[in-house]
Amino acid sequence: MRIGYLLALGCAVFLSLTANANAVAEFCPARLAISPSGGSVAAASRLYGFELTAQGPRSVTAILAFDTDAGWFKATVPPVTIGEKERHYTSPWAAFVRRDWVSPVMYVQFPKAVVVKHDWVKTAQASGDDLGWAAKGPVECLPTSSPAFSPGPRALGYKGLLSDRERSALQSTQFTPAIDPKDEDRLDAPPPPGTKPILPASSPPLEQSSCATPFRDATVTVSDSPDFPFTVAQLTADITSTVEVAINADGSIADAWVLYTSGHPAFDETSRKAALNSKYMSAIAYCQPVPGFFLFKVTFSPNH
């Protein structure tokens, strides 16, 4: 038996806590998920669908920042409720339900078609939350390292853990569970009739990127090898546990939780402990260290 593990960089889509873990790490009262409405992510668009996400319920007002090919913009989001939503997932190793906290889908309409290169929640103020944001008032949030539309996590194989054949097989496997289509939030769908989009205002540059490394995703520098739990020693097929790690701007770990379960609590917990015992390098956005998230994926292949 052999444990092989893949590590993946977080992308600019929303990630939230699972039904079987209680994540508490947040770096901003809200996070932004966005997509061009009715078009390709690579094409310019005037209209974008978006939603705000969080690690728990609350009401939020926010100012969004957009770095586009036509300059900088800011958009003000009026008070909106972020509520709980259950999402059903299936994978070759498990079927499970995950709780997310999301706002209704909203829309932002630019003066002309633009390509959004980077975006984030610049300022947010929460009320009714249970993580202490309400007491802080308006919070200035740091930009994110990933581009607005990432093609997805990049899988990294590690020599010494797996043979070239095994690593190739693992990298070709679909490790992200599939969401039930009825639970998806179609940010790319055209808005319903009568929808009033938010109109962003042009802005002077909000950040600068004139340095050697303006952007870098959080990455692992020392990977801890998980111990295989004896409680699932009779497995006959691969299973994967995906742990989300919240990393502070100084590279320290803020928290870690199981994002996508393997279906085996003991394996999930040993994967989470391995993620917590690893070492990381912080993300960089617009030339400054920023907090970020890292996906630590552990796959057990009992037949190798």
C-alpha positions as CSV (number, residue, x, y, z in Angstrom):
1,M,0.0,0.0,0.0
2,R,1.2,3.5,-0.7
3,I,0.0,7.0,0.0
4,G,0.6,9.4,-2.8
5,Y,-0.3,13.0,-2.3
6,L,-0.9,15.9,-4.7
7,L,-0.9,19.5,-3.8
8,A,-2.9,22.1,-5.7
9,L,-2.9,25.8,-5.7
10,G,-6.1,27.6,-4.8
11,C,-7.9,29.3,-7.7
12,A,-10.1,32.5,-7.8
13,V,-13.4,30.8,-7.2
14,F,-15.2,30.6,-3.9
15,L,-14.2,27.9,-1.4
16,S,-16.1,27.4,1.8
17,L,-16.3,25.1,4.7
18,T,-17.6,21.6,4.6
19,A,-20.4,19.9,6.4
20,N,-18.0,17.8,8.5
21,A,-15.6,20.6,9.5
22,N,-15.8,23.9,11.3
23,A,-13.5,26.3,9.6
24,V,-13.1,29.7,11.2
25,A,-10.3,31.4,9.3
26,E,-11.3,34.4,7.2
27,F,-9.2,37.2,5.9
28,C,-12.1,39.4,4.9
29,P,-15.8,39.5,5.8
30,A,-16.7,38.4,2.2
31,R,-15.1,36.9,-0.8
32,L,-15.9,37.5,-4.5
33,A,-16.9,35.0,-7.2
34,I,-17.5,36.4,-10.6
35,S,-18.0,35.3,-14.3
36,P,-18.8,37.0,-17.6
37,S,-22.5,36.8,-18.2
38,G,-23.3,34.7,-21.3
39,G,-19.8,34.6,-22.7
40,S,-16.3,33.1,-22.5
41,V,-14.0,34.0,-19.6
42,A,-11.4,34.9,-22.1
43,A,-13.6,37.4,-23.9
44,A,-14.4,41.0,-23.0
45,S,-17.9,41.5,-21.6
46,R,-19.9,44.5,-20.3
47,L,-22.0,42.4,-17.9
48,Y,-20.6,40.1,-15.2
49,G,-22.5,37.9,-12.7
50,F,-21.1,37.7,-9.2
51,E,-21.9,36.6,-5.7
52,L,-20.3,37.2,-2.3
53,T,-19.4,34.2,-0.1
54,A,-18.3,33.8,3.5
55,Q,-17.6,31.2,6.2
56,G,-20.9,31.8,7.9
57,P,-24.2,33.8,7.7
58,R,-24.2,37.6,7.8
59,S,-25.3,40.7,6.1
60,V,-22.6,42.6,4.2
61,T,-22.0,45.8,2.4
62,A,-18.9,45.9,0.2
63,I,-16.8,47.8,-2.3
64,L,-15.4,45.7,-5.1
65,A,-12.2,46.4,-7.0
66,F,-11.7,45.6,-10.6
67,D,-8.4,45.7,-12.5
68,T,-9.3,45.5,-16.2
69,D,-7.8,45.9,-19.6
70,A,-9.6,49.3,-19.7
71,G,-8.4,50.6,-16.4
72,W,-9.5,50.3,-12.8
73,F,-13.1,50.4,-11.5
74,K,-14.8,50.2,-8.1
75,A,-18.4,49.1,-7.5
76,T,-20.5,49.5,-4.3
77,V,-22.6,46.6,-3.3
78,P,-25.6,47.6,-1.1
79,P,-26.5,45.5,2.0
80,V,-27.0,41.9,1.0
81,T,-27.7,38.7,3.0
82,I,-25.2,35.9,2.8
83,G,-27.2,32.7,3.7
84,E,-26.6,29.0,3.9
85,K,-26.9,26.8,0.9
86,E,-26.4,23.0,0.7
87,R,-24.6,21.6,-2.2
88,H,-24.6,17.9,-3.1
89,Y,-21.4,16.4,-4.5
90,T,-20.4,13.0,-5.9
91,S,-17.0,11.5,-6.6
92,P,-15.7,8.0,-7.3
93,W,-15.0,7.7,-3.6
94,A,-17.9,9.5,-1.8
95,A,-21.2,11.3,-2.1
96,F,-21.6,14.2,0.4
97,V,-23.3,17.5,1.2
98,R,-21.3,20.6,1.8
99,R,-22.6,23.8,3.3
100,D,-21.7,27.1,1.6
101,W,-22.7,30.6,2.6
102,V,-23.5,32.7,-0.4
103,S,-25.4,35.9,-1.5
104,P,-27.9,36.0,-4.3
105,V,-26.4,36.3,-7.7
106,M,-25.9,40.0,-8.6
107,Y,-24.6,41.7,-11.7
108,V,-22.1,44.5,-12.5
109,Q,-22.2,46.3,-15.8
110,F,-19.2,48.2,-17.1
111,P,-19.4,51.2,-19.5
112,K,-18.0,49.0,-22.2
113,A,-16.8,45.5,-22.7
114,V,-13.7,44.8,-20.6
115,V,-11.6,41.9,-19.6
116,V,-11.3,41.7,-15.8
117,K,-7.7,40.7,-14.9
118,H,-8.0,40.8,-11.1
119,D,-10.8,41.5,-8.7
120,W,-11.4,41.3,-5.0
121,V,-13.5,42.7,-2.2
122,K,-11.7,45.8,-1.3
123,T,-13.8,47.0,1.7
124,A,-16.5,45.1,3.5
125,Q,-18.6,45.7,6.6
126,A,-20.6,42.8,8.2
127,S,-23.4,42.6,10.7
128,G,-25.1,39.6,12.2
129,D,-22.0,37.3,11.9
130,D,-20.5,35.1,14.6
131,L,-16.8,35.5,13.8
132,G,-16.4,39.1,15.2
133,W,-16.4,41.1,12.0
134,A,-19.3,43.2,13.0
135,A,-17.3,44.8,15.9
136,K,-14.5,45.8,13.5
137,G,-16.7,48.1,11.3
138,P,-15.5,48.7,7.7
139,V,-12.6,46.3,7.0
140,E,-10.0,47.0,4.3
141,C,-9.2,43.7,2.5
142,L,-6.0,42.8,0.7
143,P,-6.1,41.7,-3.0
144,T,-5.9,38.1,-4.0
145,S,-3.0,36.6,-5.9
146,S,-4.9,34.6,-8.5
147,P,-6.3,36.0,-11.7
148,A,-10.0,36.7,-11.9
149,F,-10.6,33.5,-14.0
150,S,-8.2,30.7,-13.3
151,P,-8.4,27.4,-15.3
152,G,-8.4,25.5,-12.0
153,P,-6.0,24.0,-9.5
154,R,-2.6,22.9,-10.8
155,A,-1.7,19.4,-9.7
156,L,1.9,18.9,-8.6
157,G,3.5,15.4,-8.4
158,Y,6.4,14.8,-6.0
159,K,9.3,12.5,-6.9
160,G,10.1,9.9,-4.3
161,L,6.5,9.4,-3.3
162,L,5.3,7.9,-6.5
163,S,6.7,6.3,-9.6
164,D,6.4,8.3,-12.9
165,R,3.6,5.9,-14.0
166,E,1.7,6.3,-10.7
167,R,2.2,10.1,-10.6
168,S,1.0,10.3,-14.2
169,A,-2.1,8.2,-13.4
170,L,-2.9,10.3,-10.4
171,Q,-2.5,13.6,-12.3
172,S,-4.9,12.4,-15.0
173,T,-7.6,11.5,-12.4
174,Q,-10.4,13.9,-11.8
175,F,-9.9,14.8,-8.1
176,T,-12.5,17.4,-7.8
177,P,-16.0,16.0,-6.9
178,A,-18.8,16.9,-9.3
179,I,-21.5,19.3,-8.0
180,D,-25.2,18.5,-8.6
181,P,-26.2,20.9,-11.4
182,K,-29.3,22.0,-9.5
183,D,-27.0,23.3,-6.7
184,E,-24.8,25.4,-9.0
185,D,-24.9,29.2,-9.0
186,R,-24.9,30.1,-12.7
187,L,-23.0,33.4,-12.6
188,D,-22.6,33.2,-16.4
189,A,-26.3,33.0,-17.0
190,P,-28.1,36.2,-18.3
191,P,-29.9,38.1,-15.6
192,P,-33.6,37.7,-15.1
193,P,-35.8,40.4,-16.8
194,G,-36.0,43.6,-14.7
195,T,-32.6,43.0,-13.0
196,K,-30.8,46.3,-12.3
197,P,-27.0,45.7,-12.5
198,I,-24.6,47.7,-10.3
199,L,-22.7,50.3,-12.4
200,P,-19.1,50.6,-11.4
201,A,-17.2,53.8,-11.4
202,S,-13.7,54.4,-13.0
203,S,-11.0,54.7,-10.4
204,P,-7.3,55.7,-10.2
205,P,-5.0,52.6,-9.9
206,L,-5.7,51.0,-6.6
207,E,-2.5,48.9,-6.6
208,Q,0.8,48.7,-8.5
209,S,2.5,45.8,-10.1
210,S,5.9,47.2,-11.1
211,C,8.1,44.6,-9.4
212,A,9.9,41.4,-10.4
213,T,7.2,39.2,-8.9
214,P,3.8,41.0,-8.8
215,F,1.8,37.9,-8.3
216,R,2.5,34.5,-6.7
217,D,0.0,31.9,-5.3
218,A,0.6,30.4,-1.9
219,T,2.7,27.3,-2.1
220,V,4.0,24.5,0.0
221,T,7.7,24.5,0.9
222,V,7.9,21.4,3.2
223,S,5.3,18.7,2.8
224,D,4.4,16.4,5.6
225,S,3.6,12.8,4.8
226,P,0.3,11.6,6.2
227,D,0.0,8.4,8.2
228,F,-2.4,5.9,6.7
229,P,-5.2,5.3,9.3
230,F,-5.6,1.6,10.1
231,T,-9.4,2.0,10.2
232,V,-9.6,2.0,6.4
233,A,-6.8,-0.5,5.8
234,Q,-9.1,-2.8,3.8
235,L,-9.8,-0.3,1.0
236,T,-9.6,-1.6,-2.6
237,A,-9.9,1.7,-4.5
238,D,-8.3,5.1,-4.5
239,I,-9.8,7.7,-2.2
240,T,-8.9,11.4,-2.1
241,S,-9.3,14.0,0.7
242,T,-9.0,17.7,-0.1
243,V,-7.9,20.0,2.7
244,E,-8.1,23.8,2.4
245,V,-5.3,25.6,4.2
246,A,-5.7,29.3,5.2
247,I,-2.2,30.9,5.1
248,N,-1.4,34.2,6.7
249,A,0.7,36.9,4.8
250,D,3.8,35.8,6.8
251,G,3.4,32.2,5.7
252,S,2.1,30.8,8.9
253,I,-1.0,28.7,9.0
254,A,-4.3,30.3,10.1
255,D,-6.4,27.1,9.9
256,A,-7.1,24.1,7.8
257,W,-10.3,22.1,7.2
258,V,-11.6,19.3,5.0
259,L,-13.1,20.9,1.9
260,Y,-14.0,17.7,0.0
261,T,-14.3,14.5,2.1
262,S,-12.9,11.1,1.2
263,G,-15.9,9.5,2.8
264,H,-13.7,8.2,5.6
265,P,-13.4,10.5,8.7
266,A,-10.1,8.9,9.8
267,F,-8.5,9.5,6.5
268,D,-9.8,13.1,6.3
269,E,-8.3,13.8,9.7
270,T,-4.9,12.4,9.0
271,S,-4.9,14.4,5.8
272,R,-5.8,17.6,7.7
273,K,-3.0,16.9,10.2
274,A,-0.5,16.4,7.4
275,A,-1.6,19.8,5.9
276,L,-1.2,21.5,9.3
277,N,2.3,20.0,9.8
278,S,3.5,21.2,6.4
279,K,5.2,24.5,5.7
280,Y,4.1,27.2,3.3
281,M,5.1,30.3,1.5
282,S,2.6,33.1,1.4
283,A,0.9,34.5,-1.7
284,I,1.9,37.7,-3.3
285,A,-0.5,40.2,-4.9
286,Y,0.5,43.5,-6.5
287,C,4.0,43.1,-5.1
288,Q,3.0,42.6,-1.4
289,P,2.6,39.4,0.7
290,V,-1.1,38.7,1.2
291,P,-3.0,35.9,2.9
292,G,-4.4,33.2,0.7
293,F,-5.6,29.6,0.5
294,F,-3.9,26.4,-0.6
295,L,-5.6,23.1,-1.5
296,F,-3.7,20.1,0.0
297,K,-4.9,16.9,-1.7
298,V,-4.1,13.5,-0.3
299,T,-4.8,10.3,-2.4
300,F,-4.5,6.8,-1.1
301,S,-3.9,4.1,-3.7
302,P,-4.1,0.7,-2.0
303,N,-3.1,-1.2,-5.1
304,H,0.4,0.3,-5.3
